[in-house]
Every structure is written in C-alpha cells, then in structure tokens.
Amino acid sequence: MISVKYPNAVISSWCNERVDVFDVKGKTEDVMGVLKGVQGLVYAVGEKVKHRSYDGTTGRVLAVSWGKNCTCHRIMKNAKAIEIDRLIQRHFCVNIYPTVYRDGYEQYRIMGSELCSLW
C-alpha cells in the first residue's frame, strides 16, 4: 500500500467513473515516490497517467488518468481488494470525494438518504 510506504504524504483521490485524479501533498521525496507508485498501479491495468503537474513550492503533485472507464476499480480488482465505493453504493449511500489516504488508512465521507441505509 502506497500510503504505508510514504506515511507523511497525504493522498486525495477523486473518481467520476471516467477520470481519476490524485492530489498528493508532502515532502518532495514522498510526493515523487507516491507519484511513481500511482503510475505503477495505473500501468499495471493497461493505462497511463495522462497529466502531471508539480508545484515545488508547496510540495504538491496532481496526476490525472482517464480512459474508457476509470482506473481505480480495475486497480482494486487487480489487487483483489474490496472496492469500498461499490460497498458504499450497495447500501444506497454516496461517497463524498475526495477519498483521503494517509499513513496506511483510508478516510471516506459517506452520505445516506435514510438512517437505515447506513447500518
């Protein structure tokens, strides 16, 4: 897991079913390491990071990947991991992006239309 390897980097990601955006903040070496890790995951499912933007003054990188479908679901399937977004949708809830990864943990903001949909 990338956020375990670079615990001081804060990774925020958005997905709209076609485009994945990764916003990484932290020390330059951590940010570049995370970018390299994200590129490896995206390449492993046959896609490319199509856009990168780096701001050396803030230690922030923005990476964008897009294709026929988003890459995040294929990355999770390739890793045989639980797709939390799909689990949230199955309970009639909505993931309010970004999803934040830090120090090996994932943080989700979830909205449900009924209290019972959260249980």
C-alpha positions in Angstrom: 0.0 0.0 0.0 1.5 3.3 -1.1 0.3 5.3 1.9 2.1 2.9 4.3 5.3 3.3 2.4 5.0 7.1 2.4 3.2 7.8 5.7 3.8 11.5 5.7 2.2 12.1 2.3 -1.5 12.9 2.1 -3.1 11.4 -1.0 -6.5 12.6 -2.0 -8.3 10.9 -4.9 -11.5 11.6 -6.9 -13.2 9.3 -9.4 -16.1 10.1 -11.7 -16.2 6.7 -13.4 -14.1 8.1 -16.3 -11.3 10.1 -14.8 -9.1 9.5 -11.7 -7.5 12.5 -10.1 -4.7 12.1 -7.4 -3.6 15.1 -5.4 -0.6 14.4 -3.3 0.9 16.7 -0.6 4.0 16.3 1.4 7.8 16.4 1.2 9.2 16.3 -2.3 10.7 12.8 -2.0 7.5 11.4 -0.6 5.3 13.1 -3.2 7.5 11.8 -6.0 7.5 8.3 -4.5 3.8 8.3 -4.3 3.5 9.5 -7.9 5.8 6.7 -9.0 3.7 4.2 -7.1 0.4 5.5 -8.6 1.9 5.4 -12.1 2.9 1.7 -11.5 -0.7 0.8 -10.4 -2.2 2.6 -13.4 0.3 1.0 -15.8 -0.5 -2.4 -14.3 -4.1 -2.2 -15.6 -3.0 -1.0 -19.0 -3.5 2.7 -18.7 -1.2 5.8 -18.4 -1.1 8.8 -16.2 -2.1 11.3 -18.8 -1.3 14.6 -17.0 1.1 15.5 -14.2 1.6 18.9 -12.6 4.1 19.5 -9.8 4.5 22.6 -7.6 7.9 22.6 -5.9 6.9 25.5 -3.6 4.1 23.6 -2.0 5.4 20.0 -2.5 2.2 19.1 -4.3 1.6 17.0 -7.4 -1.6 16.4 -9.3 -1.9 13.3 -11.5 -4.8 12.5 -13.8 -5.6 9.3 -15.6 -8.5 8.6 -17.9 -9.8 6.1 -20.3 -13.0 4.3 -21.3 -13.6 3.7 -17.7 -11.8 4.9 -14.6 -8.7 3.0 -13.5 -9.5 2.9 -9.8 -11.9 0.0 -10.0 -9.5 -2.0 -12.2 -6.6 -1.3 -9.8 -8.7 -2.6 -6.9 -9.8 -5.7 -8.9 -6.2 -6.3 -9.9 -5.1 -6.2 -6.3 -8.0 -8.4 -5.2 -9.1 -5.7 -2.8 -12.5 -4.8 -1.5 -13.9 -1.9 -3.6 -15.2 0.4 -0.8 -17.0 2.6 -3.3 -19.1 -0.3 -4.6 -19.8 -1.3 -1.0 -21.0 2.2 -0.2 -23.3 2.2 -3.3 -24.7 -1.2 -2.4 -26.0 0.4 0.9 -27.7 3.2 -1.1 -25.2 5.7 0.1 -22.9 8.1 -1.7 -19.1 8.6 -1.2 -18.4 12.3 -1.0 -15.0 12.8 -2.6 -12.1 13.1 -2.1 -11.1 9.8 -0.5 -8.0 10.6 1.6 -5.2 8.1 2.2 -2.7 8.8 4.9 -0.3 6.6 7.0 -2.0 3.4 5.8 -5.6 4.5 6.4 -8.4 5.5 4.1 -10.9 8.2 5.0 -14.3 8.3 3.4 -17.1 10.8 3.8 -20.5 9.0 3.3 -23.9 10.4 2.8 -27.1 8.3 3.1 -30.7 9.3 2.4 -32.0 7.2 5.2 -30.5 6.3 8.6 -31.2 2.6 8.0 -29.1 2.7 4.8 -26.0 3.4 6.9 -26.4 0.3 9.1 
